């Protein structure tokens, strides 16, 4: 409950989902949700956070991105989505997928240069080539891919250009559903709970 009392919804969601990566989901949800019955200060923000909190985000950046999409009034996308060809062959996994076919991913190329592979530039280049191949394969199936990088989004900077891009593409894809092929996809779950979803809390 302290997250709801002292922090913004975004900060609370990021902190809660970071905690979820280190404890069973039901343990945190039970502990956090139990405070709502008291109706103390911060209960509304707590309900908003509970609607947003899921165990699917794999990094603080994913948590931040989804909160910004929620704040923009976008429909809830799915997270950690496995995309397959019509034949059933696996193509790749994406961070977020709107049901209409718009994919949103945080561009992780910087991690290849300065992160996981250190000074091993050859290995980093190989991984970047694999990433590009995956991107092309997913796009070839009819998905619209939007990549967010450190220039378009930085923590603490409110630049809605990329949000407008997502909104416009979602609207266009909804109006032109025929562009998506009948490739299959399977998600871990929705990025947040919407009205009508199991577990949704009225705010």
Helices and strands as residue ranges (DSSP letters): H 2-6, H 9-20, H 25-33, G 34-38, H 43-52, H 60-71, E 78-84, E 90-97, E 102-106, H 109-114, H 121-140, E 144-148, H 161-175, G 177-179, E 184-190
